[in-house]
Amino acid sequence: MALSVVFHPAYVAPLPSDHRFPMEKFGRLFERLVAEGVVTVETAVEPMPAPRGWLELVHTPDYVSGILEQRLGPEATRRIGFPLTAALARRSQAAVGGTVQTGRLALEHGLACNTAGGSHHAFSTHGSGFCVFNDVAVAIRVLQAEGLIDTALVIDLDVHQGDGTAEIFADDASVHTFSMHCSVNFPLQKQHSDRDVALPRGTGDDAYLETLDSELGSLLPRTRPDIVFYNAGVDPHADDRIGRLSLSDAGLAARERMVLESCRAAGFPVAGVVGGGYSDDLDALANRHAILHRTAAVLAAL
C-alpha cells in the first residue's frame, strides 16, 4: 500500500524576504517527495483547513479570534515570531487540518505523514516560537470528540521541548506526552511532559539512538495508545542552524526507522508530522525532512 501523504498549497505563506523562518521548506519538501515518487500530485491528500470549532477544543476563543481576525496585540504577535496576516492564519488552519487528516488516515491505514505540522510551542492561550496553533493537540481532541480514539501518545523528537503540548495535556491521563530534546535550547523555561529526556549539547548518533531505544522500550508497552503522533523534527541534525545536537543524515534515518518500526510492531497507528528544521540551504533541509516520508513509504509498502 502506498503511503498516505497530506499536503496543502497554503502550507507556504508569504513572509518578509529577511525573515529567519524557512517557510519555503514545506513546498520544497513536497516537490522532493513528488520527484522521488514517494507521492504524486494526484494521490496527495489535500486537507480541509481547521474550522474555528476545532481550534477552540484546545485554544481559548479570544486567542483563536485574535489569529483568525488578525487582532492580536504586538507583544503576543512578537512572541509567535511571524507577522500576523490573513495568509498566515490560513496557513495555520491548513496545517492543523492536515494533522487531523493525517491522524484519520493513520487510523485507517496504520501509517500516514503530513508535510507540515509539529507546532508544539503553541499553548492553550498563546502562540510561541513560530507556532500558532498546536496542530497535534487539536488533532487529538478532534479524534477524541469524534469517538475515533480514547488515548494518544505524543512522541516529540524535535530538538526543542514540546512545552505547549505538555501544558495543554497536563493532568490529562488520556494523553501521554514524551519529549526528548536538547537541554540547553529554547524554551528557556521548560514545562513538565509526562516524560522528558534532556540531552547534553553535542549528543551524536550513537548516544542519541541508544537513549531513544531504551525510552521506547518502556514507553510503548506502558502507554498502549490508540494512536501515536510523532513529531519528527530534524533540528537535532549537526548542521541545523539552531539545533545544538549532532545527528547525521544516517542518524536521522535510523531514528525514523526505530520509531516507526517500534510503533508498528506494537500495533499502534502512527501519524507523522515534520516539526522543526532550520537551514539557509532549503534543498538540504527538505532532504532531511523527507527522510521521515521515505522511511514511512518503505514500511507502508511491506
C-alpha positions as CSV (number, residue, x, y, z in Angstrom):
1,M,0.0,0.0,0.0
2,A,1.3,3.5,-0.9
3,L,2.0,5.9,2.0
4,S,-0.8,8.5,2.6
5,V,0.8,11.9,2.4
6,V,-1.0,15.1,3.3
7,F,-0.2,18.5,1.7
8,H,-2.0,21.8,1.2
9,P,-0.7,24.6,-1.0
10,A,-1.4,27.0,1.8
11,Y,1.3,25.4,3.9
12,V,3.6,28.1,2.4
13,A,2.6,31.6,3.4
14,P,4.4,34.8,2.3
15,L,7.0,36.2,4.8
16,P,9.3,39.2,4.5
17,S,12.4,38.3,2.5
18,D,14.7,38.7,5.5
19,H,12.6,36.6,7.9
20,R,14.6,33.8,9.5
21,F,11.9,31.1,9.4
22,P,12.4,28.8,6.4
23,M,8.7,28.8,5.3
24,E,9.6,27.6,1.8
25,K,10.8,24.3,3.1
26,F,7.3,22.9,3.1
27,G,6.9,23.4,-0.6
28,R,10.4,22.1,-1.3
29,L,9.6,19.0,0.8
30,F,6.5,18.2,-1.3
31,E,8.4,18.8,-4.5
32,R,11.1,16.4,-3.5
33,L,8.7,13.7,-2.4
34,V,6.9,14.0,-5.8
35,A,10.3,13.9,-7.7
36,E,11.3,10.8,-5.8
37,G,8.0,9.1,-6.4
38,V,7.0,8.9,-2.7
39,V,3.8,10.6,-3.6
40,T,2.2,12.1,-6.8
41,V,0.3,15.3,-7.1
42,E,-2.8,13.3,-7.8
43,T,-2.5,11.0,-4.8
44,A,-1.5,13.6,-2.2
45,V,-4.4,14.3,0.2
46,E,-5.4,17.9,0.5
47,P,-7.0,18.6,3.9
48,M,-9.8,20.8,4.9
49,P,-8.4,23.8,6.9
50,A,-9.4,23.6,10.5
51,P,-12.6,25.4,11.4
52,R,-12.8,27.6,14.5
53,G,-14.7,24.9,16.4
54,W,-11.7,22.5,16.1
55,L,-9.2,25.1,17.2
56,E,-11.3,26.0,20.3
57,L,-11.2,22.4,21.5
58,V,-7.6,23.4,22.6
59,H,-7.2,27.1,22.4
60,T,-9.1,29.9,24.1
61,P,-11.8,31.6,22.0
62,D,-10.0,35.0,22.5
63,Y,-6.7,33.7,21.1
64,V,-8.4,31.9,18.2
65,S,-10.2,35.1,17.3
66,G,-7.0,37.1,17.6
67,I,-5.4,34.9,15.0
68,L,-8.3,34.5,12.6
69,E,-9.2,38.2,12.7
70,Q,-5.6,39.4,12.9
71,R,-6.2,41.5,16.0
72,L,-3.6,40.1,18.4
73,G,-1.6,42.7,20.3
74,P,2.1,43.4,19.4
75,E,3.5,41.5,22.3
76,A,1.5,38.4,21.6
77,T,2.4,38.7,17.9
78,R,6.1,39.2,18.7
79,R,6.1,36.0,20.9
80,I,4.9,34.0,17.9
81,G,7.6,35.4,15.7
82,F,5.5,35.9,12.5
83,P,3.8,39.0,11.1
84,L,0.1,38.4,11.6
85,T,-1.7,38.2,8.2
86,A,-4.7,36.6,6.7
87,A,-2.3,34.3,4.8
88,L,-0.6,33.2,8.0
89,A,-3.9,32.5,9.6
90,R,-5.0,30.4,6.6
91,R,-1.7,28.6,6.7
92,S,-2.1,27.8,10.4
93,Q,-5.6,26.4,9.8
94,A,-4.4,24.3,6.9
95,A,-1.5,22.8,8.9
96,V,-3.9,21.9,11.7
97,G,-6.4,20.4,9.3
98,G,-3.5,18.5,7.7
99,T,-2.6,16.9,11.0
100,V,-6.2,16.0,11.8
101,Q,-6.4,14.3,8.3
102,T,-3.1,12.6,8.9
103,G,-4.5,11.1,12.1
104,R,-7.6,9.8,10.4
105,L,-5.5,8.2,7.7
106,A,-3.2,6.7,10.2
107,L,-6.1,5.1,12.0
108,E,-7.4,3.7,8.6
109,H,-4.1,2.5,7.2
110,G,-1.7,2.3,10.2
111,L,0.7,5.0,9.0
112,A,0.4,8.4,7.4
113,C,2.5,11.6,7.2
114,N,1.8,15.3,7.0
115,T,4.2,17.6,5.1
116,A,3.8,20.3,7.8
117,G,2.8,20.3,11.5
118,G,4.5,19.9,14.8
119,S,3.8,23.3,16.2
120,H,4.5,22.2,19.7
121,H,5.2,25.6,21.2
122,A,1.6,26.8,20.9
123,F,-0.1,26.9,24.3
124,S,-3.8,26.9,25.0
125,T,-3.8,30.7,25.5
126,H,-1.0,31.9,23.1
127,G,1.4,31.1,20.4
128,S,5.2,31.0,20.7
129,G,8.4,30.1,18.8
130,F,6.9,30.2,15.2
131,C,4.0,28.1,16.4
132,V,0.4,29.5,16.1
133,F,-2.0,26.6,16.7
134,N,-0.9,23.3,18.3
135,D,-1.9,21.0,15.5
136,V,-1.1,17.7,17.2
137,A,-3.1,18.7,20.3
138,V,-6.1,19.8,18.2
139,A,-5.9,16.6,16.1
140,I,-6.1,14.5,19.3
141,R,-9.0,16.5,20.7
142,V,-10.9,16.2,17.3
143,L,-10.3,12.4,17.1
144,Q,-11.4,12.0,20.7
145,A,-14.5,14.2,20.1
146,E,-15.4,12.1,17.1
147,G,-15.1,8.9,19.1
148,L,-12.3,7.6,16.9
149,I,-9.8,7.3,19.8
150,D,-9.7,7.4,23.6
151,T,-6.0,7.7,24.2
152,A,-3.0,9.1,22.4
153,L,0.8,9.2,22.8
154,V,2.9,12.1,21.6
155,I,6.5,11.2,20.7
156,D,8.2,14.6,20.3
157,L,11.8,14.3,19.0
158,D,12.2,18.0,17.9
159,V,15.4,19.4,19.4
160,H,13.2,21.8,21.4
161,Q,11.0,20.7,24.3
162,G,7.3,20.3,23.4
163,D,6.3,22.8,26.0
164,G,3.0,23.9,24.6
165,T,1.9,20.3,24.2
166,A,2.9,19.5,27.7
167,E,0.9,22.4,29.1
168,I,-2.2,21.5,27.1
169,F,-2.3,17.9,28.3
170,A,-1.1,18.5,31.8
171,D,-3.0,16.2,34.2
172,D,-4.8,14.6,31.3
173,A,-4.4,10.8,31.7
174,S,-5.8,10.1,28.2
175,V,-2.8,11.7,26.5
176,H,0.8,10.8,27.3
177,T,3.5,13.3,26.3
178,F,7.1,12.3,25.7
179,S,9.8,14.9,24.7
180,M,13.4,14.2,24.0
181,H,15.3,17.4,23.3
182,C,18.5,19.4,23.9
183,S,18.9,20.5,27.5
184,V,20.3,23.9,26.6
185,N,17.9,25.3,24.0
186,F,14.6,27.1,23.6
187,P,12.4,27.3,25.6
188,L,14.3,28.6,28.5
189,Q,11.5,27.7,30.9
190,K,10.5,24.1,30.3
191,Q,7.1,22.6,31.1
192,H,6.6,19.1,32.5
193,S,5.8,16.4,29.9
194,D,4.8,13.0,31.2
195,R,8.3,12.0,30.3
196,D,11.1,14.5,29.5
197,V,14.6,13.4,28.4
198,A,17.1,16.4,28.2
199,L,20.2,15.5,26.2
200,P,23.5,17.3,26.6
201,R,24.7,19.7,23.9
202,G,26.5,17.9,21.1
203,T,24.9,14.4,21.6
204,G,25.6,12.4,18.4
205,D,24.1,9.4,16.7
206,D,25.2,6.5,18.9
207,A,24.2,8.1,22.3
208,Y,21.0,9.5,20.9
209,L,19.8,6.3,19.4
210,E,20.8,4.2,22.5
211,T,18.8,6.6,24.7
212,L,15.8,6.6,22.3
213,D,15.7,2.8,22.1
214,S,15.7,2.5,25.8
215,E,12.9,5.0,26.2
216,L,10.7,3.4,23.5
217,G,11.2,0.0,25.1
218,S,9.4,1.1,28.2
219,L,7.1,3.8,26.8
220,L,5.2,1.9,24.3
221,P,4.1,-1.1,26.4
222,R,3.3,1.2,29.3
223,T,1.1,3.6,27.5
224,R,-0.6,1.4,24.8
225,P,-2.2,4.3,23.0
226,D,-4.9,4.2,20.3
227,I,-2.7,6.4,18.1
228,V,0.8,7.8,18.2
229,F,1.5,11.3,16.9
230,Y,5.2,11.6,16.0
231,N,6.9,15.0,15.8
232,A,9.9,14.2,13.6
233,G,11.7,17.5,13.9
234,V,15.1,17.4,12.0
235,D,16.7,20.2,14.1
236,P,18.8,17.7,16.1
237,H,20.9,17.5,12.9
238,A,24.5,18.6,13.3
239,D,24.1,21.2,10.5
240,D,20.9,22.7,11.9
241,R,21.2,26.5,12.4
242,I,19.8,26.4,16.0
243,G,19.8,22.7,17.0
244,R,22.9,22.1,19.2
245,L,22.8,18.3,18.8
246,S,24.9,16.4,16.3
247,L,22.8,13.8,14.4
248,S,23.9,12.9,10.9
249,D,21.5,12.1,8.0
250,A,22.1,8.4,8.8
251,G,21.3,9.1,12.4
252,L,18.0,10.7,11.4
253,A,17.2,7.8,9.2
254,A,17.9,5.3,12.0
255,R,15.8,7.3,14.3
256,E,12.8,7.3,11.9
257,R,13.1,3.5,11.4
258,M,13.3,3.0,15.1
259,V,10.2,5.0,16.0
260,L,8.0,3.8,13.1
261,E,9.1,0.1,13.3
262,S,8.7,0.1,17.1
263,C,5.2,1.5,17.0
264,R,4.0,-0.7,14.1
265,A,5.4,-3.8,15.7
266,A,3.4,-3.0,18.8
267,G,0.3,-2.4,16.7
268,F,-0.1,1.3,17.2
269,P,-1.1,3.6,14.3
270,V,1.4,6.4,13.6
271,A,0.7,9.9,12.3
272,G,3.9,11.7,11.4
273,V,4.4,15.5,11.4
274,V,7.6,17.3,10.3
275,G,8.4,19.5,13.2
276,G,11.4,21.9,13.3
277,G,14.4,22.3,11.0
278,Y,16.4,25.4,10.2
279,S,18.9,26.0,7.5
280,D,19.6,28.5,4.8
281,D,20.1,25.6,2.4
282,L,16.5,24.7,1.7
283,D,17.2,21.7,-0.5
284,A,19.3,20.1,2.2
285,L,16.6,20.9,4.7
286,A,13.9,19.4,2.6
287,N,16.0,16.3,2.1
288,R,16.3,15.9,5.9
289,H,12.5,16.2,6.4
290,A,11.9,13.8,3.5
291,I,13.7,11.1,5.5
292,L,10.5,10.6,7.5
293,H,8.4,10.1,4.5
294,R,10.9,7.9,2.6
295,T,11.1,5.6,5.7
296,A,7.4,5.5,6.2
297,A,6.8,4.8,2.5
298,V,9.0,1.7,2.7
299,L,7.2,0.4,5.7
300,A,3.8,1.2,4.3
301,A,4.7,-1.0,1.2
302,L,5.5,-4.0,3.4
